[in-house]
Amino acid sequence: MQTHSKIIIIGSGPAGLTAALYTARANLSPLVFEGLQPGGQLTITTEVENYPGFEHGIMGPELMDIMRKQAERFGSRNEFKIVTKVDFSVRPFKIWCDEELYTADAVIISTGASAKLLNIPSEHKFMGYGVSACATCDGFFFKNQEIAVIGGGDTAMEEANYLTKFAAKVTMIHRRDSLRASKIMEERARKNPKISFVWNSVVEEVLGKDENGKKSISGLKLKDVVTEQTSVFNCTGLFLAIGHQPNTQLFKGQLEMDSVGYLLTKGKSTATNIPGVFAAGDVADPTYRQAISAAGTGCMAAIDAERYVEGLHS
């Protein structure tokens, strides 16, 4: 088994597979570890209509499959394995998948960020079929519908305001009786005539239909945390806006990150604090979190890594 690679890419969303495409075309034969969710967050998205080049939209899993095949055509080696440990203190870098040890001259980290979920079974069942964690990705599909947003921070206020461009009504559901959003964001939401609030409430269940594989949601079972009473709230969409968690646990103590866990990069590059280790996509992006911006930084990381490897062998 070939265990040394010039470049190893950890993660296989738009950032990782774009990095794989560029480094493969540079004859660097990248090795991609696809991880827990091959294809990244787009694999739990139904239709993607805002990725350039697909006039009529494309299913998320199909888009990622095309990206994977395109990278493999140029020599990318993709392994459906999970990285369990790394050591960036030595050269070449050491990467383990359970007991298997791999080494690399350069590493591109594109492990992404995961939306925080409610962790109820019905939420997973209807994910991509009325339940979403990305307003800018899916808001368009809810024109003239009544939808709900879960959360009480700035992100939730921003998502709710954005969704009023499409929805007939947006209801904010919050577990407390006051918001933790900044005053200006709260004021903006309260002044929007399309936004209303349900306080002291949590979602116990997403209600809907699943007939012949066609899923849709019809409402939510809510519980009042003060009175313990339950009620049904009618809506056709549920947006989760309770934050994202970057998938960086593996790199703690080795790579610099912010207080939330997003990897920090230097200047306008994808370089981390360790020369030869680069970060691309949502793992280093708390702001945009879009497939197209992730792909763009995947390209940047590939070029940065290619130049780094060239410098080692020149």
PyMOL commands that set and color helices and strands:
alter all, ss='L'
color gray80, all
select helices_A, chain A and resi 14-25+40-44+60-73+121-125+135-142+154-163+183-191+249-251+281-284+291-312
alter helices_A, ss='H'
color red, helices_A
select strands_A, chain A and resi 4-10+31-33+47-48+58-59+77-79+85-87+93-97+100-109+113-115+131-132+146-150+169-173+195-198+201-211+214-224+230-234+237-240+244-246+277-279
alter strands_A, ss='S'
color yellow, strands_A
deselect
rebuild
show_as cartoon
